[in-house]
Amino acid sequence: MSMSMFPMFAALTGALAMLLAADVVWFLFRVIDVAVEYLAKLALRTESKLDDQLIPMIRKALKITIGVICGVWVIQLLGYSVSSLLAGLGIGGLAVALALQDALANFFGSVSLYIDRPFVVGDLIRMDGDVEGFVVQIGFRSTRLRTWPGTMVAIPNKVLANAVIDNWTRMPKRRVMHSVGLTYETTADQMEAAVAGIRSIIENDDGVDKEFIVVRFTEFADSSLNILVYYYTVAPDMPGHNETRERINLAIMRLVDEMGLSIAFPTRTVYFEGDIAKDMATPGGGEAKS
């Protein structure tokens, strides 16, 4: 082979390498498009908008990564050294990663929230630090909550990804636990009848979950005889929960009134002894003696 053929052979080899790289890139891009379209169909079935925003970003990131790798491969096939190029890219990537440390942490925090799905838009959540509110928006950098006072709180996703989150919306049922205090004039038979009556009210209410109900006379308190009332409402949302709770409380009040009993309130009995007690007990006591 003559020396004049080497440049032509090198050019042909380079062209074939570029064509091969282009074919590989095209094939991989098509695979990514098919996979992303399948993920997009799955995302339409979810309530969260985060996955709808995340999927296009994943597509772009994968295509850029494949393009860079194939570009380096073509340079290597053309006979150029890529060692210095890779070293420069490594140093530059480290500098960019340090500069974007918080942004990357929040991005991967949003990815973690997407995978775990501890909440979706509209859920009422509470996280450690006493931050509580309805989820309004889930973004790549932060998640926004509408608190009970009406303020908007933006929480970085890296904080949410590492926080303990209590999702109130996903409760299957909601607990009610309180005491009904009757006065000390209540007899044992009356107390037994009151406990049975309160239990019957709760068991016959359609808004109460029948799996766990506790109604017991539990305590001799300072000013009352306390009946523990413990049950769960079927409706976990606050309006439905409060409606059931109010209905049962009114029924308990009517039962106590029908039985001639009284709800206790804090009272204190004072006993006097000695001369003061005798003067108060004697008619005309306390008057000055001649």
Backbone as numpy.savetxt, mean C-alpha at the origin, in Angstrom:
# Nx Ny Nz CAx CAy CAz Cx Cy Cz
47.99 -14.59 -55.25 47.13 -13.41 -55.25 48.03 -12.18 -55.25
47.80 -11.25 -56.18 48.63 -10.06 -56.28 48.32 -9.10 -55.16
49.28 -8.18 -54.91 49.13 -7.21 -53.83 47.94 -6.29 -54.07
47.59 -6.06 -55.36 46.47 -5.17 -55.66 45.13 -5.76 -55.26
45.13 -7.07 -55.01 43.87 -7.71 -54.64 43.54 -7.58 -53.16
44.58 -7.30 -52.34 44.34 -7.23 -50.90 43.37 -6.11 -50.51
43.52 -4.88 -51.04 42.54 -3.84 -50.68 41.12 -4.21 -51.09
41.00 -4.82 -52.27 39.66 -5.21 -52.72 39.08 -6.31 -51.82
39.97 -7.26 -51.44 39.51 -8.35 -50.57 39.11 -7.81 -49.19
39.90 -6.87 -48.67 39.59 -6.28 -47.37 38.27 -5.51 -47.44
38.07 -4.77 -48.56 36.82 -4.02 -48.69 35.62 -4.96 -48.79
35.81 -6.07 -49.54 34.71 -7.04 -49.66 34.40 -7.68 -48.31
35.47 -8.01 -47.56 35.26 -8.60 -46.23 34.53 -7.64 -45.31
34.94 -6.36 -45.38 34.28 -5.36 -44.55 32.81 -5.19 -44.91
32.53 -5.23 -46.22 31.14 -5.07 -46.64 30.29 -6.26 -46.19
30.88 -7.46 -46.32 30.14 -8.64 -45.86 29.90 -8.60 -44.36
30.92 -8.12 -43.63 30.77 -8.02 -42.17 29.66 -7.03 -41.81
29.61 -5.91 -42.52 28.57 -4.93 -42.24 27.20 -5.46 -42.61
27.12 -6.20 -43.73 25.84 -6.79 -44.11 25.38 -7.82 -43.08
26.35 -8.63 -42.63 26.02 -9.64 -41.62 25.55 -8.98 -40.34
26.24 -7.92 -39.92 25.83 -7.20 -38.71 24.45 -6.59 -38.88
24.20 -6.03 -40.09 22.89 -5.43 -40.33 21.78 -6.48 -40.27
22.06 -7.67 -40.82 21.06 -8.75 -40.75 20.80 -9.18 -39.31
21.86 -9.28 -38.52 21.71 -9.68 -37.12 20.90 -8.63 -36.36
21.25 -7.35 -36.60 20.53 -6.27 -35.91 19.06 -6.27 -36.32
18.79 -6.44 -37.61 17.39 -6.47 -38.08 16.63 -7.62 -37.43
17.24 -8.80 -37.38 16.58 -9.96 -36.80 16.30 -9.73 -35.30
17.29 -9.24 -34.58 17.10 -9.00 -33.15 16.06 -7.91 -32.90
16.05 -6.88 -33.72 15.03 -5.82 -33.56 13.63 -6.38 -33.76
13.47 -7.28 -34.76 12.16 -7.88 -34.98 11.74 -8.76 -33.79
12.69 -9.49 -33.22 12.39 -10.31 -32.04 11.93 -9.41 -30.89
12.63 -8.28 -30.72 12.25 -7.34 -29.65 10.85 -6.79 -29.89
10.54 -6.43 -31.13 9.22 -5.88 -31.45 8.11 -6.89 -31.15
8.33 -8.15 -31.52 7.32 -9.18 -31.27 7.13 -9.36 -29.76
8.24 -9.43 -29.02 8.15 -9.62 -27.58 7.47 -8.44 -26.90
7.78 -7.23 -27.35 7.19 -6.04 -26.74 5.70 -5.95 -27.06
5.30 -6.32 -28.26 3.87 -6.32 -28.59 3.09 -7.30 -27.71
3.69 -8.44 -27.43 3.05 -9.41 -26.53 2.93 -8.84 -25.13
4.00 -8.18 -24.65 3.95 -7.56 -23.32 2.92 -6.43 -23.28
2.80 -5.69 -24.37 1.82 -4.60 -24.41 0.39 -5.13 -24.29
0.11 -6.28 -24.91 -1.22 -6.88 -24.78 -1.49 -7.30 -23.34
-0.46 -7.82 -22.69 -0.62 -8.18 -21.28 -0.83 -6.95 -20.42
-0.15 -5.85 -20.77 -0.26 -4.62 -19.97 -1.65 -4.02 -20.05
-2.36 -4.26 -21.16 -3.71 -3.71 -21.30 -4.68 -4.34 -20.30
-4.35 -5.52 -19.77 -5.23 -6.20 -18.82 -5.04 -5.71 -17.39
-4.01 -4.91 -17.15 -3.73 -4.43 -15.79 -4.30 -3.04 -15.59
-4.50 -2.68 -14.31 -5.01 -1.36 -13.98 -3.91 -0.31 -13.92
-2.68 -0.73 -13.66 -1.58 0.20 -13.51 -1.18 0.78 -14.86
-0.85 2.07 -14.88 -0.37 2.75 -16.08 1.15 2.69 -16.17
1.79 2.22 -15.11 3.24 2.20 -15.10 3.78 1.27 -16.18
3.18 0.08 -16.33 3.69 -0.86 -17.33 3.51 -0.33 -18.74
2.43 0.45 -18.98 2.22 1.04 -20.30 3.33 2.03 -20.66
3.88 2.71 -19.64 4.97 3.65 -19.87 6.32 2.93 -19.91
6.42 1.82 -19.19 7.70 1.13 -19.07 8.04 0.33 -20.31
7.06 -0.25 -20.97 7.32 -1.13 -22.11 8.00 -0.39 -23.27
7.53 0.79 -23.71 8.26 1.49 -24.79 9.70 1.83 -24.41
9.91 2.14 -23.14 11.27 2.46 -22.70 12.16 1.23 -22.75
11.62 0.08 -22.39 12.40 -1.16 -22.48 12.76 -1.47 -23.92
11.81 -1.24 -24.85 12.09 -1.48 -26.27 13.26 -0.62 -26.76
13.23 0.67 -26.41 14.30 1.56 -26.85 15.64 1.17 -26.23
15.61 0.83 -24.94 16.86 0.48 -24.26 17.48 -0.78 -24.87
16.64 -1.79 -25.17 17.16 -3.02 -25.76 17.73 -2.77 -27.16
17.05 -1.97 -27.95 17.54 -1.69 -29.30 18.84 -0.90 -29.28
18.95 0.06 -28.36 20.19 0.83 -28.25 21.34 -0.08 -27.83
21.06 -0.96 -26.86 22.10 -1.88 -26.38 22.57 -2.80 -27.50
21.63 -3.37 -28.25 21.99 -4.26 -29.36 22.74 -3.49 -30.44
22.31 -2.26 -30.73 23.00 -1.46 -31.74 24.44 -1.16 -31.36
24.68 -0.84 -30.09 26.04 -0.56 -29.63 26.91 -1.80 -29.70
26.37 -2.93 -29.25 27.15 -4.18 -29.28 27.50 -4.57 -30.72
26.53 -4.48 -31.61 26.79 -4.83 -33.00 27.76 -3.85 -33.65
27.69 -2.59 -33.28 28.64 -1.60 -33.80 30.06 -1.93 -33.39
30.25 -2.27 -32.13 31.59 -2.66 -31.66 32.06 -3.92 -32.37
31.13 -4.85 -32.61 31.47 -6.08 -33.31 31.95 -5.80 -34.73
31.27 -4.90 -35.43 31.66 -4.55 -36.81 33.05 -3.91 -36.82
33.30 -3.03 -35.85 34.62 -2.40 -35.78 35.71 -3.45 -35.59
35.41 -4.44 -34.73 36.36 -5.52 -34.50 36.58 -6.33 -35.76
35.48 -6.62 -36.51 35.61 -7.39 -37.74 36.41 -6.64 -38.81
36.34 -5.32 -38.79 37.08 -4.53 -39.77 38.57 -4.44 -39.45
38.96 -5.03 -38.33 40.38 -5.09 -38.00 40.86 -3.99 -37.09
39.98 -3.18 -36.56 40.38 -2.11 -35.66 40.35 -2.61 -34.21
41.22 -2.04 -33.40 41.26 -2.40 -31.99 40.18 -1.63 -31.23
39.43 -2.35 -30.45 38.34 -1.71 -29.70 38.68 -1.63 -28.21
39.89 -1.99 -27.85 40.27 -1.98 -26.44 40.19 -0.58 -25.85
40.83 0.37 -26.56 40.82 1.74 -26.06 39.41 2.33 -26.08
38.61 1.93 -27.11 37.24 2.42 -27.18 36.41 1.91 -26.00
36.56 0.62 -25.70 35.83 0.06 -24.58 36.27 0.65 -23.25
37.58 0.92 -23.13 38.07 1.54 -21.90 37.49 2.94 -21.73
37.44 3.69 -22.85 36.85 5.03 -22.77 35.37 4.98 -22.45
34.66 4.01 -23.06 33.24 3.87 -22.75 33.02 3.48 -21.30
33.90 2.65 -20.76 33.76 2.25 -19.36 33.93 3.42 -18.41
34.94 4.25 -18.66 35.16 5.43 -17.81 34.01 6.42 -17.95
33.60 6.64 -19.22 32.49 7.57 -19.43 31.20 7.06 -18.82
30.96 5.74 -18.94 29.75 5.16 -18.34 29.76 5.27 -16.84
30.94 5.10 -16.23 31.04 5.25 -14.77 30.72 6.67 -14.34
31.24 7.64 -15.09 30.96 9.04 -14.75 29.48 9.36 -14.89
28.87 8.86 -15.96 27.44 9.10 -16.16 26.61 8.41 -15.08
27.01 7.18 -14.72 26.28 6.45 -13.68 26.35 7.17 -12.35
27.52 7.73 -12.00 27.64 8.48 -10.75 26.79 9.74 -10.78
26.75 10.41 -11.94 25.96 11.64 -12.05 24.46 11.36 -12.00
24.08 10.21 -12.51 22.65 9.86 -12.56 22.28 8.81 -11.50
23.01 8.79 -10.40 22.79 7.76 -9.40 21.37 7.78 -8.85
20.88 8.97 -8.45 19.52 9.07 -7.92 18.47 8.74 -8.97
18.71 9.25 -10.20 17.74 8.98 -11.26 17.65 7.48 -11.56
18.81 6.82 -11.60 18.80 5.39 -11.86 18.17 4.61 -10.70
18.44 5.07 -9.47 17.83 4.39 -8.31 16.31 4.51 -8.36
15.81 5.69 -8.73 14.36 5.87 -8.83 13.78 5.05 -9.98
14.54 4.95 -11.08 14.06 4.17 -12.22 13.93 2.69 -11.84
14.98 2.15 -11.22 14.91 0.74 -10.83 13.91 0.54 -9.69
13.68 1.59 -8.89 12.61 1.52 -7.91 11.25 1.39 -8.57
11.05 2.13 -9.66 9.78 2.02 -10.40 9.65 0.65 -11.05
10.76 0.10 -11.53 10.72 -1.27 -12.08 10.34 -2.27 -11.00
10.90 -2.08 -9.80 10.55 -2.97 -8.68 9.08 -2.86 -8.33
8.53 -1.63 -8.33 7.11 -1.46 -8.05 6.25 -2.10 -9.14
6.72 -2.03 -10.37 5.97 -2.66 -11.47 5.94 -4.18 -11.31
7.07 -4.77 -10.90 7.14 -6.22 -10.77 6.34 -6.70 -9.55
6.50 -6.02 -8.42 5.85 -6.47 -7.19 4.37 -6.09 -7.13
4.02 -4.94 -7.72 2.65 -4.43 -7.72 2.05 -4.36 -6.31
2.70 -3.64 -5.39 2.10 -3.50 -4.06 0.86 -2.61 -4.06
0.68 -1.81 -5.10 -0.49 -0.94 -5.19 -0.67 -0.51 -6.64
-1.86 0.02 -6.94 -2.16 0.59 -8.24 -2.78 1.96 -8.01
-2.98 2.69 -9.11 -3.59 4.02 -9.00 -4.99 3.89 -8.42
-5.28 4.70 -7.41 -6.58 4.67 -6.74 -6.56 3.98 -5.41
-5.49 3.22 -5.10 -5.42 2.52 -3.82 -5.12 3.49 -2.69
-5.65 3.17 -1.52 -5.33 3.91 -0.30 -4.20 3.16 0.41
-3.03 3.80 0.52 -1.87 3.13 1.11 -1.32 3.96 2.25
-0.57 3.28 3.11 0.15 3.94 4.20 1.54 3.33 4.27
2.55 4.18 4.33 3.92 3.71 4.41 4.54 4.16 5.73
5.65 3.53 6.09 6.31 3.91 7.33 6.69 5.38 7.27
6.53 6.07 8.39 6.69 7.51 8.42 5.36 8.22 8.48
4.26 7.45 8.61 2.92 7.99 8.76 2.46 8.78 7.54
2.96 8.44 6.35 2.48 9.04 5.10 1.34 8.17 4.58
0.16 8.77 4.44 -1.03 8.01 4.04 -1.80 8.81 3.01
-2.31 8.13 1.99 -3.11 8.81 0.99 -3.47 7.90 -0.17
-4.24 8.45 -1.11 -4.65 7.71 -2.31 -3.60 7.90 -3.41
-3.26 6.80 -4.09 -2.28 6.85 -5.16 -2.91 7.55 -6.37
-2.30 8.65 -6.77 -2.81 9.44 -7.89 -2.04 9.15 -9.17
-0.72 9.02 -9.05 0.11 8.80 -10.24 1.36 8.03 -9.86
1.74 7.08 -10.71 2.97 6.31 -10.53 3.87 6.64 -11.71
4.94 7.37 -11.46 5.85 7.77 -12.52 7.16 7.02 -12.43
8.13 7.41 -13.29 9.44 6.77 -13.28 10.31 7.29 -12.15
10.09 8.53 -11.73 10.92 9.08 -10.66 10.23 9.03 -9.31
8.93 9.28 -9.28 8.22 9.36 -8.00 6.79 8.89 -8.15
6.17 8.66 -7.00 4.75 8.30 -6.92 4.04 9.39 -6.13
2.90 9.84 -6.62 2.18 10.94 -5.98 0.96 10.41 -5.23
0.81 10.90 -3.98 -0.31 10.52 -3.13 -1.13 11.75 -2.79
-2.46 11.59 -2.77 -3.38 12.63 -2.30 -3.73 12.29 -0.85
-3.26 13.10 0.09 -3.47 12.82 1.50 -4.87 13.22 1.93
-5.25 12.84 3.17 -6.57 13.16 3.68 -6.80 14.67 3.79
-5.79 15.48 4.18 -6.02 16.94 4.19 -6.16 17.55 2.80
-5.89 16.76 1.75 -6.02 17.26 0.39 -4.71 17.67 -0.25
-3.60 17.52 0.45 -2.30 17.88 -0.11 -1.79 16.77 -1.03
-0.83 17.14 -1.88 -0.21 16.18 -2.79 1.21 15.91 -2.31
1.53 14.63 -2.12 2.85 14.22 -1.65 3.52 13.41 -2.74
4.76 13.82 -3.11 5.55 13.09 -4.09 6.63 12.31 -3.36
6.62 10.98 -3.51 7.57 10.12 -2.82 8.48 9.47 -3.87
9.81 9.61 -3.73 10.71 8.95 -4.69 10.49 7.45 -4.71
10.54 6.88 -5.90 10.27 5.45 -6.04 11.31 4.58 -5.34
12.55 5.07 -5.22 13.56 4.29 -4.51 13.20 4.17 -3.03
12.52 5.20 -2.48 12.07 5.14 -1.09 10.90 4.16 -0.96
9.96 4.24 -1.89 8.80 3.33 -1.85 9.21 1.88 -2.03
10.22 1.64 -2.88 10.64 0.26 -3.14 11.22 -0.40 -1.89
11.76 0.41 -0.97 12.37 -0.13 0.25 11.50 0.07 1.49
10.30 0.62 1.31 9.44 0.94 2.46 8.46 -0.19 2.73
7.96 -0.19 3.97 6.88 -1.10 4.35 5.56 -0.43 3.99
4.81 -1.01 3.06 3.59 -0.40 2.53 2.39 -1.18 3.02
1.45 -0.46 3.62 0.20 -1.05 4.08 -0.91 -0.61 3.13
-1.43 -1.55 2.33 -2.45 -1.23 1.33 -3.82 -1.48 1.94
-4.51 -0.39 2.31 -5.82 -0.51 2.94 -6.89 -0.94 1.94
-6.71 -0.62 0.67 -7.73 -0.93 -0.33 -7.87 -2.44 -0.55
-6.81 -3.17 -0.35 -6.84 -4.61 -0.63 -7.27 -5.45 0.57
-7.82 -4.80 1.59 -8.36 -5.57 2.70 -9.59 -6.35 2.25
-9.67 -7.66 2.54 -10.87 -8.41 2.16 -12.06 -8.06 3.04
-11.80 -7.59 4.24 -12.83 -7.16 5.18 -12.20 -6.20 6.18
-13.06 -5.49 6.94 -12.55 -4.44 7.83 -12.99 -4.71 9.27
-12.06 -4.54 10.19 -12.29 -4.91 11.58 -13.01 -3.82 12.36
-13.85 -4.25 13.30 -14.49 -3.37 14.28 -14.21 -3.97 15.67
-13.67 -3.16 16.55 -13.42 -3.63 17.92 -13.64 -2.48 18.89
-14.59 -2.63 19.79 -14.85 -1.61 20.80 -15.56 -2.25 21.98
-15.81 -1.46 23.01 -16.48 -1.97 24.21 -17.79 -1.23 24.42
-18.77 -1.96 24.93 -20.04 -1.38 25.36 -20.06 -1.44 26.88
-20.05 -0.28 27.54 -20.00 -0.24 28.99 -21.37 0.00 29.61
-21.83 -0.94 30.43 -23.10 -0.79 31.15 -22.81 -0.39 32.60
-23.80 0.24 33.22 -23.62 0.71 34.59 -23.53 -0.46 35.56
-23.03 -0.17 36.78 -22.88 -1.21 37.80 -24.22 -1.64 38.41
-25.30 -0.96 38.07 -26.62 -1.40 38.49 -27.11 -2.61 37.71
-26.40 -2.98 36.65 -26.78 -4.12 35.82 -26.54 -5.42 36.59
-27.54 -6.27 36.64 -27.40 -7.56 37.32 -26.74 -8.59 36.40
-26.36 -9.71 36.97 -25.72 -10.77 36.20 -26.65 -11.31 35.12
-27.94 -11.50 35.48 -28.89 -12.00 34.49 -29.09 -10.99 33.36
-29.17 -9.72 33.72 -29.31 -8.69 32.68 -28.08 -8.63 31.78
-26.90 -8.77 32.39 -25.68 -8.76 31.59 -25.65 -9.94 30.62
-26.06 -11.10 31.08 -26.09 -12.28 30.22 -27.06 -12.08 29.05
-28.22 -11.49 29.35 -29.20 -11.23 28.29 -28.69 -10.16 27.32
-27.99 -9.15 27.83 -27.45 -8.09 26.97 -26.40 -8.65 26.02
-25.51 -9.50 26.54 -24.48 -10.12 25.70 -25.13 -10.95 24.59
-26.13 -11.74 24.95 -26.82 -12.57 23.94 -27.53 -11.70 22.90
-28.15 -10.62 23.36 -28.86 -9.75 22.43 -27.92 -9.05 21.46
-26.77 -8.56 21.96 -25.80 -7.90 21.07 -25.24 -8.90 20.07
-24.95 -10.12 20.53 -24.43 -11.14 19.61 -25.46 -11.45 18.52
-26.73 -11.51 18.88 -27.78 -11.78 17.90 -27.88 -10.66 16.87
-27.75 -9.42 17.32 -27.79 -8.28 16.39 -26.69 -8.39 15.36
-25.49 -8.70 15.81 -24.35 -8.76 14.90 -24.45 -9.95 13.96
-24.85 -11.11 14.48 -24.93 -12.32 13.65 -26.01 -12.21 12.58
-27.05 -11.43 12.81 -28.15 -11.32 11.85 -28.02 -10.14 10.91
-26.92 -9.41 11.00 -26.70 -8.27 10.10 -26.01 -8.75 8.83
-26.56 -8.39 7.66 -26.00 -8.84 6.38 -24.65 -8.21 6.08
-24.34 -7.10 6.72 -23.07 -6.42 6.44 -21.91 -6.94 7.24
-22.13 -7.99 8.05 -21.09 -8.52 8.93 -20.59 -9.85 8.39
-19.27 -10.03 8.39 -18.69 -11.32 8.04 -18.89 -12.29 9.20
-19.51 -13.43 8.93 -19.90 -14.36 9.99 -18.78 -15.28 10.45
-17.61 -15.16 9.84 -16.53 -16.09 10.16 -15.97 -15.87 11.57
-15.92 -14.63 12.03 -15.31 -14.36 13.33 -16.10 -13.25 14.04
-16.81 -13.62 15.10 -17.59 -12.67 15.89 -17.34 -12.98 17.37
-17.00 -11.96 18.13 -16.77 -12.12 19.57 -17.60 -11.07 20.30
-18.48 -11.52 21.21 -19.23 -10.63 22.10 -19.15 -11.26 23.49
-18.36 -10.65 24.39 -18.13 -11.22 25.71 -18.09 -10.12 26.78
-18.64 -10.47 27.97 -18.48 -9.61 29.13 -17.06 -9.84 29.67
-16.22 -8.84 29.55 -14.79 -9.06 29.77 -14.18 -8.29 30.94
-14.83 -7.20 31.42 -14.06 -6.35 32.33 -14.95 -5.63 33.34
-14.48 -5.60 34.58 -15.04 -4.71 35.60 -14.19 -3.44 35.60
-14.61 -2.47 34.85 -13.83 -1.24 34.74 -14.15 -0.29 35.89
-13.50 0.87 35.92 -13.68 1.82 37.02 -15.12 2.31 37.12
-15.75 2.56 35.96 -17.09 3.15 35.99 -18.11 2.33 35.22
-17.74 1.15 34.72 -18.66 0.40 33.87 -18.34 -1.08 33.88
-19.32 -1.85 33.45 -19.15 -3.27 33.17 -19.04 -3.42 31.65
-17.86 -3.78 31.17 -17.56 -3.69 29.74 -17.83 -5.00 29.00
-18.50 -4.85 27.84 -18.74 -5.97 26.93 -17.86 -5.74 25.69
-16.97 -6.69 25.41 -16.12 -6.60 24.22 -16.94 -6.96 22.98
-16.91 -6.10 21.98 -17.59 -6.33 20.70 -16.53 -6.34 19.60
-16.41 -7.49 18.92 -15.34 -7.68 17.93 -15.92 -8.42 16.73
-15.86 -7.78 15.55 -16.36 -8.41 14.33 -15.74 -7.73 13.12
-16.05 -8.24 11.93 -15.54 -7.68 10.67 -16.72 -7.33 9.76
-16.60 -6.19 9.09 -17.62 -5.82 8.11 -17.25 -6.41 6.75
-18.25 -6.79 5.98 -18.00 -7.34 4.65 -17.42 -6.28 3.73
-17.90 -5.05 3.85 -17.41 -3.96 3.01 -16.11 -3.41 3.58
-15.00 -3.50 2.83 -13.74 -2.96 3.34 -13.61 -1.45 3.16
-14.39 -0.87 2.23 -14.29 0.57 2.00 -14.90 1.32 3.17
-14.42 2.55 3.39 -14.83 3.31 4.56 -16.32 3.63 4.58
-16.97 4.05 3.48 -18.41 4.31 3.55 -19.23 3.09 3.93
-18.98 1.95 3.28 -19.73 0.74 3.60 -19.44 0.25 5.00
-18.20 0.35 5.42 -17.81 -0.06 6.77 -18.52 0.77 7.82
-18.51 2.08 7.65 -19.15 2.96 8.64 -20.67 2.80 8.65
-21.26 2.49 7.48 -22.70 2.27 7.42 -23.11 1.06 8.26
-22.38 -0.04 8.11 -22.67 -1.24 8.90 -22.42 -0.98 10.39
-21.35 -0.31 10.68 -21.01 -0.04 12.08 -22.06 0.84 12.75
-22.54 1.86 12.02 -23.58 2.74 12.58 -24.88 1.97 12.81
-25.26 1.13 11.87 -26.50 0.37 11.99 -26.46 -0.54 13.22
-25.34 -1.19 13.44 -25.22 -2.07 14.60 -25.18 -1.28 15.90
-24.49 -0.16 15.93 -24.44 0.67 17.14 -25.82 1.17 17.54
-26.62 1.60 16.56 -27.97 2.06 16.86 -28.84 0.91 17.39
-28.66 -0.28 16.81 -29.42 -1.43 17.29 -29.03 -1.78 18.73
-27.75 -1.65 19.07 -27.31 -1.92 20.44 -27.91 -0.90 21.41
-27.95 0.37 21.00 -28.54 1.41 21.85 -30.02 1.12 22.11
-30.74 0.71 21.07 -32.17 0.40 21.24 -32.35 -0.81 22.16
-31.49 -1.82 22.04 -31.57 -2.99 22.89 -31.35 -2.62 24.36
-30.34 -1.81 24.62 -30.05 -1.39 25.99 -31.23 -0.61 26.57
-31.84 0.25 25.75 -32.98 1.04 26.22 -34.19 0.15 26.50
-34.44 -0.83 25.61 -35.57 -1.74 25.81 -35.41 -2.59 27.07
-34.19 -2.91 27.43 -33.95 -3.73 28.62 -33.94 -2.91 29.91
-34.10 -1.60 29.79 -34.09 -0.75 30.97 -32.71 -0.55 31.56
-31.69 -0.76 30.76 -30.31 -0.58 31.22 -29.79 0.78 30.76
-28.60 1.10 31.19 -28.01 2.39 30.85 -26.55 2.21 30.44
-26.16 3.01 29.44 -24.76 3.06 29.05 -24.00 3.85 30.12
-22.91 3.33 30.61 -22.18 3.98 31.68 -21.33 5.13 31.15
-21.08 6.06 32.03 -20.14 7.15 31.75 -19.27 7.32 32.98
-18.11 7.96 32.88 -17.20 8.06 34.02 -17.87 8.71 35.23
-17.89 8.01 36.37 -18.46 8.53 37.62 -17.51 8.24 38.76
-17.71 8.94 39.87 -16.89 8.73 41.06 -17.76 8.85 42.30
-17.66 7.90 43.20 -18.42 7.91 44.45 -17.51 8.34 45.59
-17.98 9.33 46.37 -17.18 9.87 47.47 -17.85 9.48 48.79
-17.10 8.87 49.70 -17.59 8.47 51.02 -16.98 9.39 52.10
-17.87 9.89 52.97 -17.43 10.72 54.08 -17.49 9.92 55.37
-16.54 10.10 56.26 -16.51 9.43 57.54 -16.27 10.45 58.66
-16.53 10.02 59.89 -16.25 10.87 61.04 -17.32 11.91 61.28
-16.96 13.00 61.90 -17.91 14.05 62.28 -18.58 14.69 61.08
-17.84 14.82 59.98 -18.44 15.45 58.80 -19.59 14.60 58.28
-19.39 13.28 58.23 -20.45 12.38 57.77 -21.64 12.42 58.70
-21.40 12.47 60.04 -22.50 12.51 60.99 -23.28 13.81 60.87
-22.58 14.92 60.70 -23.28 16.20 60.54 -24.13 16.22 59.28
-23.61 15.61 58.20 -24.38 15.59 56.94 -25.57 14.65 57.04
-25.44 13.58 57.83 -26.54 12.62 57.96 -27.60 13.08 58.95
-27.26 14.01 59.90 -28.21 14.49 60.90 -29.01 15.64 60.35
-30.38 15.60 60.52 -31.19 16.73 60.04 -30.72 18.02 60.70
-30.54 19.01 59.88 -30.07 20.28 60.38 -28.59 20.27 60.74
-27.90 19.19 60.31 -26.48 19.10 60.62 -25.70 20.20 59.93
-24.61 20.53 60.55 -23.78 21.57 59.96 -24.09 22.94 60.45
-25.25 23.10 61.29 -25.57 24.43 61.80 -24.71 24.75 63.00
-24.45 25.95 63.22 -23.61 26.39 64.35 -24.33 26.14 65.66
-23.62 25.61 66.68 -24.19 25.34 68.00 -23.93 26.53 68.92
-24.95 26.76 69.83 -24.81 27.88 70.77 -23.89 27.47 71.93
